[in-house]
Amino acid sequence: MPRIKTLRTKKPPEGFAEIEDTLLDFANRLKDIETTSHEGKRKNESLWPVFQITHQRSRYIYDLYYTREAISSELYQWLLKQGYADGNLIAKWKKQGYEKLCCLRCIQAKENTFNATCICRVPKSKLDKDKVVECVTCGCRGCASSD
C-alpha cells in the first residue's frame, strides 16, 4: 500500500499526475476487494485478488520504466519508496527465468511443501495436459518463463 500523504511528505516528481489516475484505479479496486464478502472461500482464496492487483500495479510501473521508458528514474524511485510497486518483485523480473513471476512467495522454498518452489513455476510442458494447475498462495495458473 502506498504511504499516507501528510504535510511532511515530499511532493511527487514530474510525471506523477499523468499516471495518478491509473494508480488511483488500482487503489479503488483494492478497496472494493476488501469490502466484498469472503464467505465460502478458503483463507488463501480470499487474498488472491489482492495479490493479482498488486502484481498488476507493479507490472504497470515496471512497464512504464523499463519497457516504454515513459517515466523518469526519479519518479520510478519515488514510486518504489512510496510503496506503489514491489521493488523486490521488480528486481526478480529483471533476472532471466523470472520474467513472468507472479509473487515472491512462489519462489520461497521454505513456504512450500517439500522445501521446493510452487507448482505454478513448473513449465506446462512438464505437467499433465488434463491437470489444472493453481497456486495455493496467490491463485496463479502458471508463471514459468518457458511457457
Salt bridges, closest charged atoms under 4 A:
GLU20 OE2 - LYS5 NZ 3.85
GLU45 OE2 - ARG42 NH2 2.86
GLU111 OE1 - ARG105 NE 2.93
GLU134 OE2 - ARG141 NH2 3.19
